[in-house]
């Protein structure tokens, strides 16, 4: 590989702001902030609004559109017998 043309690939921390969940991974992305971890390491910090720990799909709290008053079922019943032109 050529020297000096590749971005720095290092450990970074992604922090879910909704619940404080931290993910340590490797990335080439640049960050403005840093975080000091419990073990003394300091690394770039990326703040997230949602992660797999807080997203409704992954936590099982997502609501189905069908459970909202039966709108989908009423639509299907209303237009079931119509054919496309």
N, C-alpha and C positions, 0 to 999 in steps of 0.2 A: 504494500500500500504506500502511496505517496505521503510524505510528511507534510503536515500543516494544512491539509485541505479538508480534513474530517472534523466535525464538531466533537466537543468533549462528551463522552458517554459516561455518566456517573449516577450514583444513587441519588434519588429525590424522594420527597415525602409529599403525598397527596392527602389533604385534610378535608374531611367532610364536615362542613360548618354546622350542619343541622344536628349532629350527634357526637362530634369529636372523634370519629373513627379515622385512624391513620393507615395509609397504605404506603409501604416502602417498596420502591421499584427502581428500575434504571431507565434513564431517558436522556435525550440530547436537548430537550427544551430548556430555555433560559427563564429564570425566575427573578423577581425583584426582591423577594423576601427569603429569609432563612429561618430555620427552626433548630433549636438545640434539643436533642432527644434525651431520654433518661439515662442512656448509656454514655453520654458525653459527646456523641457525634453531632456535628452541625452540618446540615444539608439544605439545599434549596427547597422552598415550600410553595406548593400550589394549592390554593383554596378552591374547594368544590362546593356547589350547592346541593348536589345529589350524588350518591354513590350506590353501590349494590346493597349497602347496609341500611339505606334510608328510602330507596325508590319503592313505591307501592307495588310494582310488579314483582320484585324480588322478595319483599317482606310479606306478601300474601294479603295486603290490605287494599288492592286495586278493586274498584267497583266495576261491574259489568254494565254496559249500556243497556242490556236487556232487562236488568233489574230495576230500571228507573221508570216505573209506572207502565211497563209493557208497551212502550212506544214502537219498538221494532216489530213486535208481534202484531199490533194494530195496523202498521204499515203493510206488512206481508199479507194480512187478511184482506185489506182494502184493495191491493193491487195484484193479488194472486191470479185472478182470472183474465187479466189484460195481456194482450200480446203486443210485441214490439212491431212497429211499422217499418 
